[in-house]
Amino acid sequence: MTISGFHIEETIDRETSGNLEQLLLAVVKSIRSIPAYLAETLYYAMKGAGTDDQSCGFQK
């Protein structure tokens, strides 16, 4: 789906930045596919040497 010839993600990327951009992209991804959004979030939280416990839903 496009808006003004651009996909919504492209428009968000071009028109916003920072935390607002991250929030809007997360909303779009979760609307398109909740399982894919959660899988991607967990993948990046557990990728690398350490684990981002907060993103995984763990409380300290």
HTML snippet that shows the backbone in 3Dmol.js (N, CA, C, O; Angstrom):
<script src="https://3Dmol.org/build/3Dmol-min.js"></script>
<div id="view" style="width:600px;height:400px;position:relative"></div>
<script>
const pdb = `
ATOM      1  N   MET A   1       0.846  -1.170   0.000  1.00  0.00           N
ATOM      2  CA  MET A   1       0.000   0.000   0.000  1.00  0.00           C
ATOM      3  C   MET A   1       0.895   1.237   0.000  1.00  0.00           C
ATOM      4  O   MET A   1       1.897   1.280   0.714  1.00  0.00           O
ATOM      5  N   THR A   2       0.544   2.218  -0.779  1.00  0.00           N
ATOM      6  CA  THR A   2       1.346   3.432  -0.852  1.00  0.00           C
ATOM      7  C   THR A   2       0.500   4.659  -0.546  1.00  0.00           C
ATOM      8  O   THR A   2      -0.709   4.684  -0.775  1.00  0.00           O
ATOM      9  N   ILE A   3       1.168   5.657  -0.029  1.00  0.00           N
ATOM     10  CA  ILE A   3       0.554   6.962   0.196  1.00  0.00           C
ATOM     11  C   ILE A   3       1.397   7.951  -0.598  1.00  0.00           C
ATOM     12  O   ILE A   3       2.597   8.083  -0.358  1.00  0.00           O
ATOM     13  N   SER A   4       0.782   8.631  -1.522  1.00  0.00           N
ATOM     14  CA  SER A   4       1.496   9.605  -2.354  1.00  0.00           C
ATOM     15  C   SER A   4       2.691   8.994  -3.067  1.00  0.00           C
ATOM     16  O   SER A   4       3.719   9.648  -3.246  1.00  0.00           O
ATOM     17  N   GLY A   5       2.552   7.728  -3.476  1.00  0.00           N
ATOM     18  CA  GLY A   5       3.623   7.077  -4.204  1.00  0.00           C
ATOM     19  C   GLY A   5       4.698   6.444  -3.340  1.00  0.00           C
ATOM     20  O   GLY A   5       5.641   5.854  -3.867  1.00  0.00           O
ATOM     21  N   PHE A   6       4.579   6.554  -2.023  1.00  0.00           N
ATOM     22  CA  PHE A   6       5.559   5.971  -1.104  1.00  0.00           C
ATOM     23  C   PHE A   6       4.862   5.015  -0.144  1.00  0.00           C
ATOM     24  O   PHE A   6       3.705   5.223   0.224  1.00  0.00           O
ATOM     25  N   HIS A   7       5.578   3.963   0.259  1.00  0.00           N
ATOM     26  CA  HIS A   7       5.059   3.088   1.296  1.00  0.00           C
ATOM     27  C   HIS A   7       5.053   3.860   2.612  1.00  0.00           C
ATOM     28  O   HIS A   7       5.843   4.786   2.798  1.00  0.00           O
ATOM     29  N   ILE A   8       4.160   3.477   3.522  1.00  0.00           N
ATOM     30  CA  ILE A   8       4.023   4.201   4.787  1.00  0.00           C
ATOM     31  C   ILE A   8       5.338   4.225   5.563  1.00  0.00           C
ATOM     32  O   ILE A   8       5.667   5.230   6.193  1.00  0.00           O
ATOM     33  N   GLU A   9       6.099   3.117   5.520  1.00  0.00           N
ATOM     34  CA  GLU A   9       7.380   3.088   6.229  1.00  0.00           C
ATOM     35  C   GLU A   9       8.360   4.116   5.657  1.00  0.00           C
ATOM     36  O   GLU A   9       9.091   4.765   6.405  1.00  0.00           O
ATOM     37  N   GLU A  10       8.371   4.259   4.342  1.00  0.00           N
ATOM     38  CA  GLU A  10       9.245   5.245   3.704  1.00  0.00           C
ATOM     39  C   GLU A  10       8.851   6.658   4.110  1.00  0.00           C
ATOM     40  O   GLU A  10       9.714   7.495   4.375  1.00  0.00           O
ATOM     41  N   THR A  11       7.560   6.923   4.159  1.00  0.00           N
ATOM     42  CA  THR A  11       7.073   8.242   4.543  1.00  0.00           C
ATOM     43  C   THR A  11       7.444   8.554   5.985  1.00  0.00           C
ATOM     44  O   THR A  11       7.897   9.657   6.289  1.00  0.00           O
ATOM     45  N   ILE A  12       7.253   7.581   6.877  1.00  0.00           N
ATOM     46  CA  ILE A  12       7.623   7.771   8.282  1.00  0.00           C
ATOM     47  C   ILE A  12       9.118   8.040   8.391  1.00  0.00           C
ATOM     48  O   ILE A  12       9.540   8.927   9.134  1.00  0.00           O
ATOM     49  N   ASP A  13       9.917   7.280   7.656  1.00  0.00           N
ATOM     50  CA  ASP A  13      11.373   7.433   7.696  1.00  0.00           C
ATOM     51  C   ASP A  13      11.803   8.815   7.204  1.00  0.00           C
ATOM     52  O   ASP A  13      12.717   9.416   7.768  1.00  0.00           O
ATOM     53  N   ARG A  14      11.155   9.315   6.167  1.00  0.00           N
ATOM     54  CA  ARG A  14      11.526  10.610   5.591  1.00  0.00           C
ATOM     55  C   ARG A  14      11.040  11.788   6.423  1.00  0.00           C
ATOM     56  O   ARG A  14      11.707  12.820   6.487  1.00  0.00           O
ATOM     57  N   GLU A  15       9.872  11.640   7.064  1.00  0.00           N
ATOM     58  CA  GLU A  15       9.232  12.783   7.711  1.00  0.00           C
ATOM     59  C   GLU A  15       9.441  12.879   9.220  1.00  0.00           C
ATOM     60  O   GLU A  15       9.158  13.922   9.808  1.00  0.00           O
ATOM     61  N   THR A  16       9.931  11.816   9.860  1.00  0.00           N
ATOM     62  CA  THR A  16      10.113  11.844  11.310  1.00  0.00           C
ATOM     63  C   THR A  16      11.511  11.353  11.668  1.00  0.00           C
ATOM     64  O   THR A  16      12.265  10.898  10.807  1.00  0.00           O
ATOM     65  N   SER A  17      11.840  11.452  12.947  1.00  0.00           N
ATOM     66  CA  SER A  17      13.135  10.952  13.413  1.00  0.00           C
ATOM     67  C   SER A  17      13.041  10.616  14.895  1.00  0.00           C
ATOM     68  O   SER A  17      12.059  10.941  15.563  1.00  0.00           O
ATOM     69  N   GLY A  18      14.071   9.965  15.387  1.00  0.00           N
ATOM     70  CA  GLY A  18      14.177   9.684  16.812  1.00  0.00           C
ATOM     71  C   GLY A  18      13.136   8.713  17.331  1.00  0.00           C
ATOM     72  O   GLY A  18      12.736   7.767  16.653  1.00  0.00           O
ATOM     73  N   ASN A  19      12.709   8.982  18.569  1.00  0.00           N
ATOM     74  CA  ASN A  19      11.759   8.095  19.233  1.00  0.00           C
ATOM     75  C   ASN A  19      10.411   8.037  18.525  1.00  0.00           C
ATOM     76  O   ASN A  19       9.777   6.983  18.482  1.00  0.00           O
ATOM     77  N   LEU A  20       9.970   9.165  17.970  1.00  0.00           N
ATOM     78  CA  LEU A  20       8.696   9.177  17.253  1.00  0.00           C
ATOM     79  C   LEU A  20       8.752   8.250  16.048  1.00  0.00           C
ATOM     80  O   LEU A  20       7.805   7.508  15.789  1.00  0.00           O
ATOM     81  N   GLU A  21       9.853   8.291  15.314  1.00  0.00           N
ATOM     82  CA  GLU A  21      10.023   7.410  14.158  1.00  0.00           C
ATOM     83  C   GLU A  21       9.993   5.947  14.589  1.00  0.00           C
ATOM     84  O   GLU A  21       9.312   5.130  13.969  1.00  0.00           O
ATOM     85  N   GLN A  22      10.727   5.615  15.648  1.00  0.00           N
ATOM     86  CA  GLN A  22      10.752   4.233  16.140  1.00  0.00           C
ATOM     87  C   GLN A  22       9.365   3.777  16.566  1.00  0.00           C
ATOM     88  O   GLN A  22       8.963   2.650  16.277  1.00  0.00           O
ATOM     89  N   LEU A  23       8.630   4.649  17.253  1.00  0.00           N
ATOM     90  CA  LEU A  23       7.277   4.317  17.697  1.00  0.00           C
ATOM     91  C   LEU A  23       6.353   4.052  16.517  1.00  0.00           C
ATOM     92  O   LEU A  23       5.658   3.037  16.490  1.00  0.00           O
ATOM     93  N   LEU A  24       6.339   4.953  15.545  1.00  0.00           N
ATOM     94  CA  LEU A  24       5.445   4.804  14.398  1.00  0.00           C
ATOM     95  C   LEU A  24       5.781   3.562  13.574  1.00  0.00           C
ATOM     96  O   LEU A  24       4.878   2.865  13.112  1.00  0.00           O
ATOM     97  N   LEU A  25       7.065   3.283  13.389  1.00  0.00           N
ATOM     98  CA  LEU A  25       7.453   2.082  12.644  1.00  0.00           C
ATOM     99  C   LEU A  25       7.053   0.819  13.398  1.00  0.00           C
ATOM    100  O   LEU A  25       6.644  -0.164  12.780  1.00  0.00           O
ATOM    101  N   ALA A  26       7.166   0.832  14.725  1.00  0.00           N
ATOM    102  CA  ALA A  26       6.747  -0.320  15.530  1.00  0.00           C
ATOM    103  C   ALA A  26       5.245  -0.541  15.422  1.00  0.00           C
ATOM    104  O   ALA A  26       4.791  -1.683  15.345  1.00  0.00           O
ATOM    105  N   VAL A  27       4.473   0.536  15.416  1.00  0.00           N
ATOM    106  CA  VAL A  27       3.016   0.421  15.280  1.00  0.00           C
ATOM    107  C   VAL A  27       2.661  -0.180  13.925  1.00  0.00           C
ATOM    108  O   VAL A  27       1.826  -1.083  13.848  1.00  0.00           O
ATOM    109  N   VAL A  28       3.284   0.309  12.859  1.00  0.00           N
ATOM    110  CA  VAL A  28       3.004  -0.207  11.514  1.00  0.00           C
ATOM    111  C   VAL A  28       3.378  -1.681  11.420  1.00  0.00           C
ATOM    112  O   VAL A  28       2.609  -2.480  10.886  1.00  0.00           O
ATOM    113  N   LYS A  29       4.556  -2.052  11.935  1.00  0.00           N
ATOM    114  CA  LYS A  29       4.987  -3.455  11.891  1.00  0.00           C
ATOM    115  C   LYS A  29       4.039  -4.349  12.671  1.00  0.00           C
ATOM    116  O   LYS A  29       3.699  -5.440  12.215  1.00  0.00           O
ATOM    117  N   SER A  30       3.606  -3.896  13.849  1.00  0.00           N
ATOM    118  CA  SER A  30       2.725  -4.731  14.663  1.00  0.00           C
ATOM    119  C   SER A  30       1.337  -4.857  14.043  1.00  0.00           C
ATOM    120  O   SER A  30       0.690  -5.893  14.192  1.00  0.00           O
ATOM    121  N   ILE A  31       0.878  -3.838  13.362  1.00  0.00           N
ATOM    122  CA  ILE A  31      -0.421  -3.916  12.684  1.00  0.00           C
ATOM    123  C   ILE A  31      -0.357  -4.905  11.525  1.00  0.00           C
ATOM    124  O   ILE A  31      -1.302  -5.659  11.293  1.00  0.00           O
ATOM    125  N   ARG A  32       0.751  -4.900  10.805  1.00  0.00           N
ATOM    126  CA  ARG A  32       0.891  -5.812   9.661  1.00  0.00           C
ATOM    127  C   ARG A  32       0.992  -7.261  10.096  1.00  0.00           C
ATOM    128  O   ARG A  32       0.399  -8.135   9.463  1.00  0.00           O
ATOM    129  N   SER A  33       1.742  -7.539  11.177  1.00  0.00           N
ATOM    130  CA  SER A  33       1.898  -8.915  11.653  1.00  0.00           C
ATOM    131  C   SER A  33       2.452  -8.907  13.074  1.00  0.00           C
ATOM    132  O   SER A  33       3.638  -8.651  13.283  1.00  0.00           O
ATOM    133  N   ILE A  34       1.599  -9.183  14.035  1.00  0.00           N
ATOM    134  CA  ILE A  34       2.042  -9.211  15.429  1.00  0.00           C
ATOM    135  C   ILE A  34       3.117 -10.275  15.647  1.00  0.00           C
ATOM    136  O   ILE A  34       4.137  -9.972  16.268  1.00  0.00           O
ATOM    137  N   PRO A  35       2.935 -11.524  15.161  1.00  0.00           N
ATOM    138  CA  PRO A  35       3.989 -12.527  15.381  1.00  0.00           C
ATOM    139  C   PRO A  35       5.339 -12.119  14.778  1.00  0.00           C
ATOM    140  O   PRO A  35       6.379 -12.329  15.404  1.00  0.00           O
ATOM    141  N   ALA A  36       5.336 -11.545  13.587  1.00  0.00           N
ATOM    142  CA  ALA A  36       6.593 -11.120  12.957  1.00  0.00           C
ATOM    143  C   ALA A  36       7.231  -9.980  13.746  1.00  0.00           C
ATOM    144  O   ALA A  36       8.450  -9.949  13.913  1.00  0.00           O
ATOM    145  N   TYR A  37       6.418  -9.047  14.229  1.00  0.00           N
ATOM    146  CA  TYR A  37       6.940  -7.934  15.022  1.00  0.00           C
ATOM    147  C   TYR A  37       7.571  -8.443  16.315  1.00  0.00           C
ATOM    148  O   TYR A  37       8.669  -8.020  16.675  1.00  0.00           O
ATOM    149  N   LEU A  38       6.888  -9.347  17.015  1.00  0.00           N
ATOM    150  CA  LEU A  38       7.421  -9.885  18.266  1.00  0.00           C
ATOM    151  C   LEU A  38       8.681 -10.710  18.025  1.00  0.00           C
ATOM    152  O   LEU A  38       9.628 -10.642  18.809  1.00  0.00           O
ATOM    153  N   ALA A  39       8.697 -11.485  16.947  1.00  0.00           N
ATOM    154  CA  ALA A  39       9.881 -12.285  16.623  1.00  0.00           C
ATOM    155  C   ALA A  39      11.080 -11.382  16.342  1.00  0.00           C
ATOM    156  O   ALA A  39      12.183 -11.660  16.811  1.00  0.00           O
ATOM    157  N   GLU A  40      10.879 -10.319  15.591  1.00  0.00           N
ATOM    158  CA  GLU A  40      11.970  -9.388  15.288  1.00  0.00           C
ATOM    159  C   GLU A  40      12.461  -8.695  16.558  1.00  0.00           C
ATOM    160  O   GLU A  40      13.667  -8.538  16.753  1.00  0.00           O
ATOM    161  N   THR A  41      11.533  -8.280  17.420  1.00  0.00           N
ATOM    162  CA  THR A  41      11.900  -7.627  18.672  1.00  0.00           C
ATOM    163  C   THR A  41      12.733  -8.553  19.550  1.00  0.00           C
ATOM    164  O   THR A  41      13.756  -8.139  20.095  1.00  0.00           O
ATOM    165  N   LEU A  42      12.300  -9.805  19.689  1.00  0.00           N
ATOM    166  CA  LEU A  42      13.058 -10.770  20.491  1.00  0.00           C
ATOM    167  C   LEU A  42      14.411 -11.075  19.861  1.00  0.00           C
ATOM    168  O   LEU A  42      15.407 -11.212  20.572  1.00  0.00           O
ATOM    169  N   TYR A  43      14.455 -11.181  18.546  1.00  0.00           N
ATOM    170  CA  TYR A  43      15.717 -11.458  17.853  1.00  0.00           C
ATOM    171  C   TYR A  43      16.757 -10.388  18.178  1.00  0.00           C
ATOM    172  O   TYR A  43      17.884 -10.705  18.558  1.00  0.00           O
ATOM    173  N   TYR A  44      16.374  -9.121  18.029  1.00  0.00           N
ATOM    174  CA  TYR A  44      17.334  -8.048  18.275  1.00  0.00           C
ATOM    175  C   TYR A  44      17.644  -7.889  19.762  1.00  0.00           C
ATOM    176  O   TYR A  44      18.736  -7.442  20.112  1.00  0.00           O
ATOM    177  N   ALA A  45      16.708  -8.243  20.644  1.00  0.00           N
ATOM    178  CA  ALA A  45      16.967  -8.165  22.082  1.00  0.00           C
ATOM    179  C   ALA A  45      17.982  -9.214  22.522  1.00  0.00           C
ATOM    180  O   ALA A  45      18.750  -8.976  23.454  1.00  0.00           O
ATOM    181  N   MET A  46      17.993 -10.371  21.863  1.00  0.00           N
ATOM    182  CA  MET A  46      18.877 -11.460  22.270  1.00  0.00           C
ATOM    183  C   MET A  46      20.127 -11.581  21.403  1.00  0.00           C
ATOM    184  O   MET A  46      21.000 -12.402  21.686  1.00  0.00           O
ATOM    185  N   LYS A  47      20.220 -10.771  20.348  1.00  0.00           N
ATOM    186  CA  LYS A  47      21.365 -10.815  19.443  1.00  0.00           C
ATOM    187  C   LYS A  47      22.593 -10.233  20.139  1.00  0.00           C
ATOM    188  O   LYS A  47      22.487  -9.251  20.874  1.00  0.00           O
ATOM    189  N   GLY A  48      23.736 -10.829  19.912  1.00  0.00           N
ATOM    190  CA  GLY A  48      24.987 -10.302  20.435  1.00  0.00           C
ATOM    191  C   GLY A  48      25.399 -10.935  21.747  1.00  0.00           C
ATOM    192  O   GLY A  48      24.850 -11.953  22.170  1.00  0.00           O
ATOM    193  N   ALA A  49      26.384 -10.307  22.384  1.00  0.00           N
ATOM    194  CA  ALA A  49      26.990 -10.867  23.589  1.00  0.00           C
ATOM    195  C   ALA A  49      26.049 -10.827  24.788  1.00  0.00           C
ATOM    196  O   ALA A  49      26.001 -11.786  25.558  1.00  0.00           O
ATOM    197  N   GLY A  50      25.308  -9.750  24.961  1.00  0.00           N
ATOM    198  CA  GLY A  50      24.407  -9.609  26.102  1.00  0.00           C
ATOM    199  C   GLY A  50      22.963  -9.723  25.675  1.00  0.00           C
ATOM    200  O   GLY A  50      22.655  -9.800  24.486  1.00  0.00           O
ATOM    201  N   THR A  51      22.084  -9.734  26.657  1.00  0.00           N
ATOM    202  CA  THR A  51      20.653  -9.795  26.380  1.00  0.00           C
ATOM    203  C   THR A  51      20.005  -8.528  26.909  1.00  0.00           C
ATOM    204  O   THR A  51      20.294  -8.102  28.027  1.00  0.00           O
ATOM    205  N   ASP A  52      19.140  -7.929  26.122  1.00  0.00           N
ATOM    206  CA  ASP A  52      18.385  -6.762  26.562  1.00  0.00           C
ATOM    207  C   ASP A  52      17.167  -7.277  27.322  1.00  0.00           C
ATOM    208  O   ASP A  52      16.110  -7.512  26.736  1.00  0.00           O
ATOM    209  N   ASP A  53      17.327  -7.449  28.644  1.00  0.00           N
ATOM    210  CA  ASP A  53      16.279  -8.055  29.463  1.00  0.00           C
ATOM    211  C   ASP A  53      14.964  -7.287  29.406  1.00  0.00           C
ATOM    212  O   ASP A  53      13.894  -7.894  29.437  1.00  0.00           O
ATOM    213  N   GLN A  54      15.029  -5.970  29.323  1.00  0.00           N
ATOM    214  CA  GLN A  54      13.812  -5.173  29.292  1.00  0.00           C
ATOM    215  C   GLN A  54      13.005  -5.453  28.024  1.00  0.00           C
ATOM    216  O   GLN A  54      11.781  -5.564  28.094  1.00  0.00           O
ATOM    217  N   SER A  55      13.657  -5.568  26.880  1.00  0.00           N
ATOM    218  CA  SER A  55      12.960  -5.870  25.629  1.00  0.00           C
ATOM    219  C   SER A  55      12.380  -7.276  25.628  1.00  0.00           C
ATOM    220  O   SER A  55      11.373  -7.537  24.971  1.00  0.00           O
ATOM    221  N   CYS A  56      13.017  -8.184  26.366  1.00  0.00           N
ATOM    222  CA  CYS A  56      12.523  -9.565  26.456  1.00  0.00           C
ATOM    223  C   CYS A  56      11.372  -9.691  27.444  1.00  0.00           C
ATOM    224  O   CYS A  56      10.725 -10.736  27.513  1.00  0.00           O
ATOM    225  N   GLY A  57      11.111  -8.638  28.207  1.00  0.00           N
ATOM    226  CA  GLY A  57      10.015  -8.663  29.163  1.00  0.00           C
ATOM    227  C   GLY A  57      10.422  -9.097  30.556  1.00  0.00           C
ATOM    228  O   GLY A  57       9.560  -9.332  31.404  1.00  0.00           O
ATOM    229  N   PHE A  58      11.723  -9.208  30.812  1.00  0.00           N
ATOM    230  CA  PHE A  58      12.201  -9.601  32.137  1.00  0.00           C
ATOM    231  C   PHE A  58      12.298  -8.372  33.031  1.00  0.00           C
ATOM    232  O   PHE A  58      12.736  -7.308  32.592  1.00  0.00           O
ATOM    233  N   GLN A  59      11.891  -8.522  34.275  1.00  0.00           N
ATOM    234  CA  GLN A  59      11.994  -7.444  35.261  1.00  0.00           C
ATOM    235  C   GLN A  59      13.224  -7.658  36.123  1.00  0.00           C
ATOM    236  O   GLN A  59      13.580  -8.798  36.424  1.00  0.00           O
ATOM    237  N   LYS A  60      13.862  -6.598  36.515  1.00  0.00           N
ATOM    238  CA  LYS A  60      15.043  -6.708  37.393  1.00  0.00           C
ATOM    239  C   LYS A  60      14.642  -6.491  38.819  1.00  0.00           C
ATOM    240  O   LYS A  60      15.487  -6.542  39.713  1.00  0.00           O
TER     241      LYS A  60
END
`;
const viewer = $3Dmol.createViewer("view");
viewer.addModel(pdb, "pdb");
viewer.setStyle({}, {cartoon: {color: "spectrum"}});
viewer.zoomTo();
viewer.render();
</script>
